[in-house]
Amino acid sequence: MRQQSASEFQRQNSRRLWVAVLFLIALLVVGLGLFAYVVAAFVTSGNPRALVTDLRQASECTQSHLKLTAEAADRYYRDKGEYPERIGDLHPMYLENRGALFCPADNDRAGKDTSFEYHRPEPGRTAGAVLACDHHAQMRLEVRMGKDSRPGFTRWEIRTVAKLARAVDG
């Protein structure tokens, strides 16, 4: 049997080291994937159908309710020179469908003007949420004024805030 030289020994061990490192990286990737799956299952309480339903309602709430209501508030501003005191003041003149003031996930509408939180924009300020919906299990939906917006001609931005992150942030 031939004796290995030091350089051959190092080369062979170097290959083994690379194989071991690649194996550990593969294990790490699989572990992270499994961790993400477990966290997702925990967040959705093990009920993926509930998550899908919540996401559908959030999408409908964003497109057919929050965005329409924000655009109606803009029309109100162009007409009156100020945003409404209450978001319910948009109906019926600026927002035909009163149902747009309610989130599809809100099951308790009795005696309410709207499902949404409304923060009347102050003159000259575009920071902060104007409309927000907290009726979704996994997220909070917010409508904000875009940075280059001016009252009456607003570029509305939709923002989704994970409730898990809000709970951690305090």
DSSP file (Angstrom, degrees, kcal/mol; ACC not computed):
  #  RESIDUE AA STRUCTURE BP1 BP2  ACC     N-H-->O    O-->H-N    N-H-->O    O-->H-N    TCO  KAPPA ALPHA  PHI   PSI    X-CA   Y-CA   Z-CA
    1    1 A M              0   0    0      0, 0.0     2,-0.2     0, 0.0     0, 0.0   0.000 360.0 360.0 360.0 133.1    0.0    0.0    0.0
    2    2 A R        -     0   0    0      1,-0.1     2,-0.3     0, 0.0     0, 0.0  -0.550 360.0-123.6 -81.1 139.9    1.3    3.4   -1.0
    3    3 A Q        -     0   0    0     -2,-0.2     2,-0.2     1,-0.1    -1,-0.1  -0.657  25.9-121.2 -85.4 137.5    1.7    6.0    1.6
    4    4 A Q        -     0   0    0     -2,-0.3     2,-0.1     1,-0.1    -1,-0.1  -0.500  20.9-126.1 -78.8 143.7   -0.1    9.3    1.0
    5    5 A S     >  -     0   0    0     -2,-0.2     4,-2.2     1,-0.1     5,-0.2  -0.427  27.8-107.1 -79.7 165.9    1.8   12.5    0.8
    6    6 A A  H  > S+     0   0    0      1,-0.2     4,-2.2     2,-0.2     5,-0.2   0.872 119.0  52.0 -62.0 -38.7    0.8   15.4    3.0
    7    7 A S  H  > S+     0   0    0      2,-0.2     4,-2.4     1,-0.2    -1,-0.2   0.884 109.6  48.9 -69.4 -37.6   -0.7   17.4    0.1
    8    8 A E  H  > S+     0   0    0      2,-0.2     4,-2.6     1,-0.2     5,-0.2   0.914 110.9  51.2 -65.1 -41.4   -2.9   14.5   -1.0
    9    9 A F  H  X S+     0   0    0     -4,-2.2     4,-2.3     1,-0.2    -2,-0.2   0.911 111.8  46.6 -60.7 -44.1   -4.1   14.0    2.5
   10   10 A Q  H  X S+     0   0    0     -4,-2.2     4,-2.4     2,-0.2    -1,-0.2   0.905 111.8  51.0 -65.7 -41.4   -5.0   17.7    2.8
   11   11 A R  H  X S+     0   0    0     -4,-2.4     4,-1.9     2,-0.2    -2,-0.2   0.919 111.9  46.9 -62.6 -44.1   -6.8   17.6   -0.6
   12   12 A Q  H  X S+     0   0    0     -4,-2.6     4,-1.9     1,-0.2    -2,-0.2   0.912 114.9  45.5 -65.3 -43.1   -8.8   14.6    0.4
   13   13 A N  H  X S+     0   0    0     -4,-2.3     4,-2.5    -5,-0.2    -1,-0.2   0.834 107.9  58.4 -69.4 -31.7   -9.8   16.0    3.8
   14   14 A S  H  X S+     0   0    0     -4,-2.4     4,-2.2     2,-0.2    -1,-0.2   0.913 106.4  48.4 -62.7 -42.2  -10.6   19.4    2.2
   15   15 A R  H  X S+     0   0    0     -4,-1.9     4,-2.3     2,-0.2    -2,-0.2   0.922 111.4  49.7 -63.0 -43.9  -13.2   17.6    0.0
   16   16 A R  H  X S+     0   0    0     -4,-1.9     4,-2.4     1,-0.2    -2,-0.2   0.892 109.1  52.5 -62.1 -39.3  -14.6   15.8    3.0
   17   17 A L  H  X S+     0   0    0     -4,-2.5     4,-2.6     2,-0.2    -1,-0.2   0.919 109.0  49.6 -62.9 -43.6  -14.8   19.2    4.8
   18   18 A W  H  X S+     0   0    0     -4,-2.2     4,-2.8     2,-0.2     5,-0.2   0.904 110.4  50.4 -62.1 -41.8  -16.7   20.7    1.9
   19   19 A V  H  X S+     0   0    0     -4,-2.3     4,-2.3     2,-0.2    -1,-0.2   0.919 111.8  48.0 -61.8 -43.3  -19.1   17.8    1.8
   20   20 A A  H  X S+     0   0    0     -4,-2.4     4,-2.3     2,-0.2    -2,-0.2   0.911 112.5  48.5 -64.3 -42.6  -19.7   18.2    5.6
   21   21 A V  H  X S+     0   0    0     -4,-2.6     4,-2.4     2,-0.2    -2,-0.2   0.927 112.5  47.9 -63.9 -45.4  -20.2   22.0    5.3
   22   22 A L  H  X S+     0   0    0     -4,-2.8     4,-2.4     1,-0.2    -1,-0.2   0.887 110.9  52.0 -63.2 -38.3  -22.7   21.5    2.4
   23   23 A F  H  X S+     0   0    0     -4,-2.3     4,-2.3    -5,-0.2    -1,-0.2   0.913 110.1  48.5 -63.0 -42.8  -24.5   18.9    4.4
   24   24 A L  H  X S+     0   0    0     -4,-2.3     4,-2.4     2,-0.2    -2,-0.2   0.884 110.7  50.9 -65.3 -38.6  -24.8   21.2    7.3
   25   25 A I  H  X S+     0   0    0     -4,-2.4     4,-2.5     2,-0.2    -2,-0.2   0.919 109.8  50.1 -64.2 -43.0  -26.1   24.0    5.1
   26   26 A A  H  X S+     0   0    0     -4,-2.4     4,-2.4     1,-0.2    -2,-0.2   0.912 110.9  49.5 -61.6 -42.0  -28.7   21.7    3.6
   27   27 A L  H  X S+     0   0    0     -4,-2.3     4,-2.7     1,-0.2    -1,-0.2   0.902 110.0  51.6 -62.2 -40.7  -29.8   20.7    7.1
   28   28 A L  H  X S+     0   0    0     -4,-2.4     4,-2.7     2,-0.2    -2,-0.2   0.919 109.9  48.5 -62.4 -44.6  -30.0   24.4    8.1
   29   29 A V  H  X S+     0   0    0     -4,-2.5     4,-2.3     2,-0.2    -2,-0.2   0.927 113.7  46.5 -62.6 -45.5  -32.2   25.2    5.1
   30   30 A V  H  X S+     0   0    0     -4,-2.4     4,-2.5     1,-0.2    -2,-0.2   0.912 112.8  50.8 -63.0 -41.7  -34.5   22.3    5.8
   31   31 A G  H  X S+     0   0    0     -4,-2.7     4,-2.6     2,-0.2    -2,-0.2   0.903 110.1  48.8 -62.8 -42.2  -34.6   23.3    9.5
   32   32 A L  H  X S+     0   0    0     -4,-2.7     4,-2.7     2,-0.2    -1,-0.2   0.899 111.2  50.7 -65.0 -40.0  -35.5   26.9    8.6
   33   33 A G  H  X S+     0   0    0     -4,-2.3     4,-2.1     2,-0.2    -2,-0.2   0.921 112.0  46.8 -62.1 -43.7  -38.2   25.7    6.3
   34   34 A L  H  X S+     0   0    0     -4,-2.5     4,-2.5     2,-0.2    -2,-0.2   0.902 111.7  51.3 -64.3 -41.6  -39.7   23.4    9.0
   35   35 A F  H  X S+     0   0    0     -4,-2.6     4,-2.7     2,-0.2    -2,-0.2   0.923 109.8  49.6 -61.1 -44.8  -39.5   26.3   11.5
   36   36 A A  H  X S+     0   0    0     -4,-2.7     4,-2.6     1,-0.2    -1,-0.2   0.892 110.9  50.5 -61.8 -39.6  -41.3   28.6    9.1
   37   37 A Y  H  X S+     0   0    0     -4,-2.1     4,-2.4     2,-0.2    -1,-0.2   0.919 111.3  47.5 -63.8 -44.0  -44.0   26.0    8.6
   38   38 A V  H  X S+     0   0    0     -4,-2.5     4,-2.4     2,-0.2    -2,-0.2   0.912 112.6  48.9 -65.1 -42.8  -44.4   25.5   12.4
   39   39 A V  H  X S+     0   0    0     -4,-2.7     4,-3.0     2,-0.2     5,-0.2   0.924 111.6  49.5 -62.8 -43.7  -44.6   29.2   13.0
   40   40 A A  H  X S+     0   0    0     -4,-2.6     4,-2.2     1,-0.2     6,-0.3   0.907 111.6  48.9 -61.9 -40.9  -47.2   29.6   10.2
   41   41 A A  H  <>S+     0   0    0     -4,-2.4     5,-3.1     2,-0.2     6,-0.3   0.892 112.8  48.3 -65.1 -38.7  -49.2   26.8   11.7
   42   42 A F  H ><5S+     0   0    0     -4,-2.4     3,-1.2     3,-0.2    -2,-0.2   0.930 111.5  48.9 -65.7 -45.8  -49.0   28.4   15.1
   43   43 A V  H 3<5S+     0   0    0     -4,-3.0    -2,-0.2     1,-0.3    -1,-0.2   0.880 115.2  43.7 -63.9 -38.6  -50.1   31.8   13.8
   44   44 A T  T ><5S-     0   0    0     -4,-2.2     3,-1.8    -5,-0.2    -1,-0.3   0.350 112.3-120.3 -88.6   7.7  -53.0   30.4   11.9
   45   45 A S  T < 5 -     0   0    0     -3,-1.2    -3,-0.2     1,-0.3    -4,-0.1   0.803  65.9 -64.4  58.1  30.9  -53.9   28.2   14.9
   46   46 A G  T 3 <S+     0   0    0     -5,-3.1    -1,-0.3    -6,-0.3    -4,-0.1   0.652 115.0 113.5  71.7  14.3  -53.5   25.2   12.7
   47   47 A N    <>  +     0   0    0     -3,-1.8     4,-1.4    -6,-0.3     3,-0.5  -0.785  36.0 174.4-122.6  87.9  -56.4   26.3   10.5
   48   48 A P  H  > S+     0   0    0      0, 0.0     4,-2.4     0, 0.0     5,-0.2   0.809  80.2  60.7 -64.4 -28.3  -55.3   27.2    7.0
   49   49 A R  H  > S+     0   0    0      1,-0.2     4,-2.6     2,-0.2     5,-0.2   0.894 102.4  51.9 -64.8 -38.0  -58.9   27.6    5.8
   50   50 A A  H  > S+     0   0    0     -3,-0.5     4,-2.4     2,-0.2    -1,-0.2   0.892 109.6  50.1 -64.1 -38.5  -59.4   30.4    8.4
   51   51 A L  H  X S+     0   0    0     -4,-1.4     4,-2.6     2,-0.2    -2,-0.2   0.929 110.8  48.4 -64.5 -44.9  -56.2   32.1    7.1
   52   52 A V  H  X S+     0   0    0     -4,-2.4     4,-2.4     2,-0.2    -2,-0.2   0.915 112.7  48.4 -62.5 -43.2  -57.4   31.9    3.5
   53   53 A T  H  X S+     0   0    0     -4,-2.6     4,-2.5     2,-0.2    -1,-0.2   0.918 112.2  49.1 -61.7 -43.9  -60.8   33.3    4.4
   54   54 A D  H  X S+     0   0    0     -4,-2.4     4,-2.4     1,-0.2    -2,-0.2   0.898 111.0  49.9 -63.5 -41.0  -59.2   36.1    6.4
   55   55 A L  H  X S+     0   0    0     -4,-2.6     4,-2.3     2,-0.2    -1,-0.2   0.895 110.9  49.5 -66.0 -39.6  -56.9   36.9    3.4
   56   56 A R  H  X S+     0   0    0     -4,-2.4     4,-2.5     2,-0.2    -2,-0.2   0.934 112.8  46.7 -63.4 -45.4  -59.9   37.0    1.0
   57   57 A Q  H  X S+     0   0    0     -4,-2.5     4,-2.8     1,-0.2    -2,-0.2   0.885 111.7  51.7 -64.5 -37.7  -61.8   39.3    3.3
   58   58 A A  H  X S+     0   0    0     -4,-2.4     4,-2.4     2,-0.2    -1,-0.2   0.904 110.0  49.0 -65.3 -40.6  -58.8   41.5    3.8
   59   59 A S  H  X S+     0   0    0     -4,-2.3     4,-2.5     2,-0.2     5,-0.3   0.929 114.2  45.0 -64.3 -45.2  -58.3   41.8    0.0
   60   60 A E  H  X S+     0   0    0     -4,-2.5     4,-2.5     1,-0.2     5,-0.5   0.905 112.4  52.5 -63.7 -41.4  -62.0   42.7   -0.4
   61   61 A C  H  X>S+     0   0    0     -4,-2.8     5,-3.3    -5,-0.2     4,-1.0   0.909 112.2  46.1 -60.2 -43.1  -61.9   45.1    2.5
   62   62 A T  I  <>S+     0   0    0     -4,-2.4     5,-2.2     3,-0.2     6,-0.2   0.960 122.9  31.1 -65.6 -52.9  -58.9   46.9    0.9
   63   63 A Q  I  <5S+     0   0    0     -4,-2.5     5,-0.3     1,-0.2    -2,-0.2   0.906 129.7  31.6 -77.5 -43.4  -60.1   47.2   -2.7
   64   64 A S  I  <5S+     0   0    0     -4,-2.5    -3,-0.2    -5,-0.3    -1,-0.2   0.518 133.0  18.5 -97.6  -5.6  -63.9   47.5   -2.2
   65   65 A H  I  X5S+     0   0    0     -4,-1.0     4,-2.4    -5,-0.5    -3,-0.2   0.649 122.7  37.5-128.5 -65.9  -64.1   49.3    1.1
   66   66 A L  I  ><S+     0   0    0     -5,-3.3     4,-2.5     1,-0.2     5,-0.2   0.935 120.4  45.0 -62.4 -47.8  -61.0   51.1    2.4
   67   67 A K  H  ><S+     0   0    0     -5,-2.2     4,-2.4    -6,-0.3    -1,-0.2   0.919 114.9  48.0 -65.8 -43.1  -59.8   52.4   -1.0
   68   68 A L  H  > S+     0   0    0     -5,-0.3     4,-2.1    -6,-0.2    -1,-0.2   0.900 112.5  49.5 -62.3 -40.6  -63.3   53.5   -2.1
   69   69 A T  H  X S+     0   0    0     -4,-2.4     4,-2.0    31,-0.2    -2,-0.2   0.903 110.9  49.4 -66.2 -41.1  -63.9   55.3    1.2
   70   70 A A  H  X S+     0   0    0     -4,-2.5     4,-1.7     2,-0.2    -2,-0.2   0.907 111.0  49.6 -64.2 -41.4  -60.5   57.1    1.0
   71   71 A E  H  X S+     0   0    0     -4,-2.4     4,-2.0     1,-0.2    -1,-0.2   0.875 109.2  52.2 -65.4 -36.5  -61.3   58.2   -2.5
   72   72 A A  H  X S+     0   0    0     -4,-2.1     4,-2.3     2,-0.2    -1,-0.2   0.881 106.1  54.2 -65.4 -37.4  -64.7   59.5   -1.4
   73   73 A A  H  X S+     0   0    0     -4,-2.0     4,-2.0     2,-0.2    -1,-0.2   0.867 107.0  52.2 -63.1 -35.8  -62.9   61.5    1.4
   74   74 A D  H  X S+     0   0    0     -4,-1.7     4,-2.4     2,-0.2    -2,-0.2   0.916 108.4  49.3 -65.2 -43.8  -60.8   63.0   -1.3
   75   75 A R  H  X S+     0   0    0     -4,-2.0     4,-1.8     1,-0.2    -2,-0.2   0.905 109.4  53.1 -61.9 -40.3  -63.8   64.1   -3.3
   76   76 A Y  H  X S+     0   0    0     -4,-2.3     4,-3.0     1,-0.2     5,-0.4   0.914 108.8  50.0 -58.4 -44.5  -65.3   65.5   -0.1
   77   77 A Y  H  X S+     0   0    0     -4,-2.0     4,-2.9     1,-0.2    -2,-0.2   0.920 108.2  51.8 -62.7 -44.2  -62.1   67.6    0.3
   78   78 A R  H  < S+     0   0    0     -4,-2.4    -1,-0.2     1,-0.2    -2,-0.2   0.853 117.3  40.9 -61.6 -32.6  -62.2   68.9   -3.3
   79   79 A D  H  < S+     0   0    0     -4,-1.8    -2,-0.2    -5,-0.2    -1,-0.2   0.903 130.2  22.7 -80.0 -44.5  -65.8   70.0   -2.7
   80   80 A K  H  < S-     0   0    0     -4,-3.0    -3,-0.2     2,-0.3    -2,-0.2   0.592  95.5-121.1-105.8 -15.0  -65.6   71.4    0.9
   81   81 A G  S  < S+     0   0    0     -4,-2.9     2,-0.3    -5,-0.4    -4,-0.2   0.561  87.0  61.6  83.2   7.0  -62.0   72.3    1.3
   82   82 A E  S    S-     0   0    0     -6,-0.4    -2,-0.3    -5,-0.1    -1,-0.2  -0.980  87.8 -99.8-155.5 160.5  -61.6   70.0    4.3
   83   83 A Y        -     0   0    0     38,-0.3    -9,-0.1    -2,-0.3   -10,-0.1  -0.530  54.4 -89.0 -80.8 154.0  -61.8   66.4    5.2
   84   84 A P        -     0   0    0      0, 0.0    -1,-0.1     0, 0.0     3,-0.1  -0.243  22.3-133.1 -64.5 150.3  -65.0   65.2    6.9
   85   85 A E  S    S+     0   0    0      1,-0.2     2,-0.4    -3,-0.1    35,-0.2   0.927  97.1  23.3 -63.9 -46.0  -65.3   65.3   10.7
   86   86 A R  S >  S-     0   0    0      1,-0.1     3,-1.5    33,-0.1    -1,-0.2  -0.949  76.0-133.5-122.7 142.6  -66.8   61.7   10.6
   87   87 A I  G >  S+     0   0    0     -2,-0.4     3,-1.5     1,-0.3     4,-0.2   0.777 104.6  68.2 -67.4 -24.5  -66.2   59.2    7.9
   88   88 A G  G >  S+     0   0    0      1,-0.3     3,-1.2     2,-0.2    -1,-0.3   0.695  81.9  76.5 -65.5 -18.4  -69.9   58.4    7.9
   89   89 A D  G <  S+     0   0    0     -3,-1.5    -1,-0.3     1,-0.2     4,-0.2   0.605  78.6  74.0 -67.8 -11.0  -70.6   61.9    6.5
   90   90 A L  G <>>S+     0   0    0     -3,-1.5     4,-2.5    -4,-0.2     5,-1.6   0.771  77.3 116.5 -73.2 -25.8  -69.4   60.6    3.1
   91   91 A H  T <45S-     0   0    0     -3,-1.2     5,-0.1     1,-0.2     6,-0.0  -0.740  77.2  -0.3 -91.5 135.0  -72.7   58.7    2.6
   92   92 A P  T  45S+     0   0    0      0, 0.0    -1,-0.2     0, 0.0    -2,-0.1  -0.996 130.4  45.5 -99.9  -8.7  -74.8   59.2    0.4
   93   93 A M  T  45S+     0   0    0     -4,-0.2    -2,-0.2     1,-0.2     3,-0.2   0.895 128.8  19.6 -69.6 -40.8  -73.3   62.1   -1.5
   94   94 A Y  T  <5S+     0   0    0     -4,-2.5     2,-0.4     1,-0.3    -3,-0.2   0.621 132.0  39.4-104.8 -16.7  -69.7   61.0   -1.9
   95   95 A L      < -     0   0    0     -5,-1.6    -1,-0.3     1,-0.1     6,-0.1  -0.892  63.6-171.2-137.7 103.0  -70.1   57.3   -1.3
   96   96 A E  S    S+     0   0    0     -2,-0.4     2,-0.8    -3,-0.2    -1,-0.1   0.934  72.8  62.6 -61.4 -50.1  -73.2   55.7   -2.8
   97   97 A N    >   -     0   0    0      1,-0.2     3,-1.7     2,-0.0     4,-0.2  -0.689  62.8-165.5 -86.7 109.7  -72.9   52.3   -1.2
   98   98 A R  G >  S+     0   0    0     -2,-0.8     3,-1.8     1,-0.3    -1,-0.2   0.785  86.0  71.6 -62.4 -26.4  -73.2   52.6    2.6
   99   99 A G  G >  S+     0   0    0      1,-0.3     3,-1.7     2,-0.2    -1,-0.3   0.725  81.3  72.2 -62.0 -21.8  -71.8   49.0    2.8
  100  100 A A  G <  S+     0   0    0     -3,-1.7    -1,-0.3     1,-0.3   -31,-0.2   0.685  87.1  64.9 -67.8 -16.4  -68.4   50.3    1.7
  101  101 A L  G <  S+     0   0    0     -3,-1.8    14,-2.6    -4,-0.2    15,-0.7   0.458  96.9  69.7 -83.2  -0.5  -68.1   51.9    5.2
  102  102 A F  S <  S-     0   0    0     -3,-1.7     7,-0.0    12,-0.2   -36,-0.0  -0.947  81.1-124.6-123.9 140.3  -68.1   48.4    6.8
  103  103 A C    >   -     0   0    0     -2,-0.4     3,-1.6     1,-0.1   -45,-0.1  -0.568  20.0-129.9 -75.8 139.6  -65.5   45.6    6.7
  104  104 A P  T 3  S+     0   0    0      0, 0.0    -1,-0.1     0, 0.0   -46,-0.1   0.766 109.9  55.6 -60.8 -23.5  -66.7   42.3    5.4
  105  105 A A  T 3  S+     0   0    0    -48,-0.2     2,-0.8   -51,-0.1   -47,-0.0   0.522  83.1 100.3 -86.8  -5.6  -65.2   40.7    8.5
  106  106 A D    <   +     0   0    0     -3,-1.6     3,-0.1     1,-0.2    30,-0.0  -0.724  42.8 174.0 -85.7 111.1  -67.1   42.9   10.9
  107  107 A N        +     0   0    0     -2,-0.8     2,-0.6     1,-0.2    -1,-0.2   0.525  66.9  66.1 -93.1  -7.1  -70.1   40.9   12.2
  108  108 A D        +     0   0    0      1,-0.1    -1,-0.2     7,-0.0    -2,-0.0  -0.748  51.6 141.4-118.8  83.2  -71.3   43.5   14.7
  109  109 A R    >   +     0   0    0     -2,-0.6     3,-2.0    -3,-0.1    -1,-0.1   0.515  26.5 129.6 -98.8  -7.3  -72.5   46.5   12.7
  110  110 A A  T 3  S-     0   0    0      1,-0.3     3,-0.1    -3,-0.2    -2,-0.0  -0.251  83.1  -2.7 -58.5 126.2  -75.5   47.5   14.8
  111  111 A G  T 3  S+     0   0    0      1,-0.2     2,-0.3     2,-0.1    -1,-0.3   0.575 104.1 121.8  73.8  10.6  -75.5   51.1   15.7
  112  112 A K    <   -     0   0    0     -3,-2.0    -1,-0.2     1,-0.1     3,-0.1  -0.820  55.2-153.3-108.4 147.1  -72.2   52.0   14.1
  113  113 A D  S    S-     0   0    0     -2,-0.3     2,-0.3     1,-0.3    -1,-0.1   0.804  82.1  -8.7 -77.8 -32.4  -71.5   54.5   11.3
  114  114 A T        -     0   0    0      2,-0.1    -1,-0.3     1,-0.1   -12,-0.2  -0.976  51.4-130.2-159.0 162.7  -68.5   52.5   10.1
  115  115 A S  S    S+     0   0    0    -14,-2.6    19,-0.4    -2,-0.3     2,-0.2   0.596  83.5  86.7 -89.9 -15.0  -66.2   49.5   10.8
  116  116 A F  S    S-     0   0    0    -15,-0.7     2,-0.4    17,-0.1    17,-0.2  -0.528  78.0-121.4 -96.7 151.4  -63.1   51.6   10.3
  117  117 A E  E     -A  132   0A   0     15,-2.7    15,-1.7    -2,-0.2     2,-0.5  -0.741  32.9-158.9 -79.7 134.3  -61.0   53.8   12.5
  118  118 A Y  E     -A  131   0A   0     -2,-0.4     2,-0.6    13,-0.2    13,-0.2  -0.977  14.9-173.6-122.3 128.2  -60.9   57.3   11.0
  119  119 A H        -     0   0    0     11,-2.9   -33,-0.1    -2,-0.5     3,-0.1  -0.934  27.0-133.3-119.8 104.7  -58.2   59.8   11.7
  120  120 A R        -     0   0    0     -2,-0.6     2,-0.1   -35,-0.2   -35,-0.1  -0.369  26.8-116.4 -60.5 124.8  -59.0   63.1   10.1
  121  121 A P        -     0   0    0      0, 0.0   -38,-0.3     0, 0.0    -1,-0.1  -0.397  24.3-131.3 -64.9 135.3  -55.9   64.4    8.3
  122  122 A E    >   -     0   0    0     -2,-0.1     3,-2.1     1,-0.1    -3,-0.0  -0.615  37.7 -87.4 -82.8 147.5  -54.6   67.7    9.7
  123  123 A P  T 3  S+     0   0    0      0, 0.0    -1,-0.1     0, 0.0     3,-0.1  -0.292 112.7  11.0 -56.5 132.2  -53.9   70.5    7.2
  124  124 A G  T 3  S+     0   0    0      1,-0.2     2,-0.4    -3,-0.1    -2,-0.0   0.397 105.4 106.0  83.0  -3.6  -50.3   70.2    5.8
  125  125 A R    <   +     0   0    0     -3,-2.1    -1,-0.2     1,-0.1    -3,-0.0  -0.922  32.8 168.5-114.3 134.1  -49.7   66.7    7.3
  126  126 A T        +     0   0    0     -2,-0.4    19,-0.5    -3,-0.1     2,-0.2   0.285  46.6 109.1-120.2   7.4  -49.6   63.5    5.4
  127  127 A A        +     0   0    0     17,-0.1    19,-0.1     2,-0.1    -2,-0.0  -0.553  60.3  29.0 -86.4 150.5  -48.1   61.2    8.0
  128  128 A G  S    S-     0   0    0     -2,-0.2    17,-0.7    17,-0.1     2,-0.2   0.056  94.2 -55.8  91.6 161.1  -50.1   58.5    9.7
  129  129 A A  E     - B   0 144A   0      1,-0.2    15,-0.2    15,-0.2     3,-0.1  -0.537  34.4-171.0 -76.5 137.2  -53.0   56.3    8.8
  130  130 A V  E    S+     0   0A   0     13,-3.0   -11,-2.9     1,-0.4     2,-0.4   0.843  79.7  18.9 -90.2 -45.9  -56.2   58.0    7.7
  131  131 A L  E    S-AB 118 143A   0     12,-1.5    12,-2.9   -13,-0.2    -1,-0.4  -0.959  70.8-179.8-124.9 144.3  -58.3   54.8    7.7
  132  132 A A  E     -AB 117 142A   0    -15,-1.7   -15,-2.7    -2,-0.4     2,-0.5  -0.998  14.5-156.6-144.8 146.0  -57.6   51.6    9.5
  133  133 A C  E     + B   0 141A   0      8,-2.8     8,-2.3    -2,-0.3     3,-0.2  -0.987  12.2 175.0-124.8 123.5  -59.4   48.2    9.8
  134  134 A D        +     0   0    0     -2,-0.5    -1,-0.1   -19,-0.4     6,-0.1   0.084  53.5 101.7-111.6  20.5  -58.7   46.0   12.7
  135  135 A H        +     0   0    0      6,-0.1     2,-0.4   -20,-0.0    -1,-0.1   0.271  58.0  92.9 -93.2  12.3  -61.2   43.2   11.9
  136  136 A H        -     0   0    0      3,-0.6     3,-0.1    -3,-0.2   -81,-0.0  -0.894  69.8-139.4-111.7 137.6  -58.8   40.7   10.5
  137  137 A A  S    S+     0   0    0     -2,-0.4    -1,-0.1     1,-0.2   -86,-0.1   0.853  98.6  31.2 -63.1 -38.4  -57.2   38.0   12.7
  138  138 A Q  S    S+     0   0    0      1,-0.1    25,-2.1   -87,-0.1    26,-0.5   0.648 122.0  21.7 -98.0 -16.7  -53.7   38.1   11.2
  139  139 A M  E     - C   0 162A   0     23,-0.3    -3,-0.6    24,-0.1     2,-0.5  -0.953  56.7-130.5-151.4 163.0  -53.3   41.8   10.2
  140  140 A R  E     - C   0 161A   0     21,-2.6    21,-2.8    -2,-0.3     2,-0.4  -0.979  27.6-145.9-114.9 131.1  -54.3   45.4   10.5
  141  141 A L  E     -BC 133 160A   0     -8,-2.3    -8,-2.8    -2,-0.5     2,-0.4  -0.827  18.5-175.3-100.1 135.7  -55.1   47.2    7.2
  142  142 A E  E     -BC 132 159A   0     17,-2.9    17,-3.1    -2,-0.4     2,-0.5  -0.979  18.3-153.8-131.8 143.9  -54.2   50.9    6.9
  143  143 A V  E     +BC 131 158A   0    -12,-2.9   -13,-3.0    -2,-0.4   -12,-1.5  -0.981  25.2 177.3-114.3 123.6  -54.7   53.5    4.3
  144  144 A R  E     -BC 129 157A   0     13,-3.0    13,-3.2    -2,-0.5     2,-0.3  -0.835  33.8-103.2-122.8 159.6  -52.2   56.3    4.3
  145  145 A M  E     - C   0 156A   0    -17,-0.7    11,-0.2   -19,-0.5   -17,-0.1  -0.650  42.3-115.2 -78.5 137.9  -51.5   59.4    2.2
  146  146 A G    >   -     0   0    0      9,-2.3     3,-1.5    -2,-0.3     9,-0.2  -0.306  25.7-110.4 -68.5 159.5  -48.6   59.0   -0.2
  147  147 A K  T 3  S+     0   0    0      1,-0.3    -1,-0.1    -2,-0.0    -2,-0.0   0.847 116.7  45.6 -63.1 -35.8  -45.6   61.3    0.4
  148  148 A D  T 3  S+     0   0    0      7,-0.1    -1,-0.3     2,-0.0     2,-0.2   0.089  91.0 122.5 -96.8  25.4  -46.1   63.3   -2.7
  149  149 A S    <   -     0   0    0     -3,-1.5     5,-0.2     6,-0.1    -4,-0.0  -0.476  43.1-163.0 -85.1 154.6  -49.9   63.8   -2.1
  150  150 A R  B >   -D  153   0B   0      3,-0.9     3,-2.5    -2,-0.2    -4,-0.1  -0.990  41.3 -83.8-132.6 145.9  -51.7   67.0   -1.7
  151  151 A P  T 3  S+     0   0    0      0, 0.0   -77,-0.1     0, 0.0   -25,-0.0  -0.111 116.0  18.3 -52.2 136.4  -55.2   67.2   -0.2
  152  152 A G  T 3  S+     0   0    0    -79,-0.0   -74,-0.1     1,-0.0   -78,-0.0   0.110 125.4  57.9  89.5 -22.1  -58.0   66.5   -2.7
  153  153 A F  B <  S+D  150   0B   0     -3,-2.5    -3,-0.9   -76,-0.0     2,-0.3  -0.486  78.9 166.2-134.5  61.2  -55.5   64.8   -5.0
  154  154 A T        -     0   0    0     -5,-0.2     2,-0.8   -84,-0.1   -80,-0.1  -0.577  36.9-144.9 -90.2 139.2  -54.2   62.1   -2.8
  155  155 A R        -     0   0    0     -2,-0.3    -9,-2.3    -9,-0.2     2,-0.3  -0.898  30.6-147.6 -96.0 105.5  -52.2   59.0   -3.8
  156  156 A W  E     -C  145   0A   0     -2,-0.8     2,-0.4   -11,-0.2   -11,-0.2  -0.558   9.8-158.0 -82.0 136.7  -53.4   56.5   -1.3
  157  157 A E  E     -C  144   0A   0    -13,-3.2   -13,-3.0    -2,-0.3     2,-0.5  -0.948   6.9-145.5-114.6 133.4  -51.1   53.8    0.0
  158  158 A I  E     -C  143   0A   0     -2,-0.4     2,-0.4   -15,-0.2   -15,-0.2  -0.831  19.0-172.2 -96.5 133.0  -52.4   50.6    1.5
  159  159 A R  E     -C  142   0A   0    -17,-3.1   -17,-2.9    -2,-0.5     2,-0.5  -0.984  11.9-155.7-129.1 137.7  -50.3   49.2    4.3
  160  160 A T  E     -C  141   0A   0     -2,-0.4     2,-0.5   -19,-0.2   -19,-0.2  -0.955   8.0-166.9-113.0 127.9  -50.7   45.8    6.0
  161  161 A V  E     -C  140   0A   0    -21,-2.8   -21,-2.6    -2,-0.5     2,-0.2  -0.964  21.5-128.3-117.1 121.3  -49.3   45.4    9.6
  162  162 A A  E  >  -C  139   0A   0     -2,-0.5     4,-1.7   -23,-0.2   -23,-0.3  -0.472   9.3-144.0 -67.8 133.8  -49.0   41.9   11.0
  163  163 A K  H  > S+     0   0    0    -25,-2.1     4,-2.1     1,-0.2     5,-0.2   0.820  99.3  59.5 -69.6 -29.9  -50.7   41.7   14.4
  164  164 A L  H  > S+     0   0    0    -26,-0.5     4,-1.8     2,-0.2    -1,-0.2   0.924 106.7  47.1 -62.4 -43.9  -48.0   39.3   15.6
  165  165 A A  H  > S+     0   0    0      1,-0.2     4,-2.7     2,-0.2    -2,-0.2   0.885 110.5  52.5 -65.4 -38.3  -45.3   41.9   15.0
  166  166 A R  H  X S+     0   0    0     -4,-1.7     4,-1.5     1,-0.2    -1,-0.2   0.884 108.1  51.2 -65.1 -37.1  -47.5   44.6   16.7
  167  167 A A  H  < S+     0   0    0     -4,-2.1    -1,-0.2     2,-0.2    -2,-0.2   0.877 112.8  45.4 -67.5 -36.4  -47.8   42.4   19.8
  168  168 A V  H  < S+     0   0    0     -4,-1.8    -2,-0.2     1,-0.2    -1,-0.2   0.901 111.1  52.3 -72.2 -41.3  -44.0   41.9   19.9
  169  169 A D  H  <        0   0    0     -4,-2.7    -2,-0.2    -5,-0.1    -1,-0.2   0.785 360.0 360.0 -66.6 -26.5  -43.3   45.6   19.4
  170  170 A G     <        0   0    0     -4,-1.5    -3,-0.2    -5,-0.2    -4,-0.1   0.436 360.0 360.0  92.7 360.0  -45.7   46.5   22.2
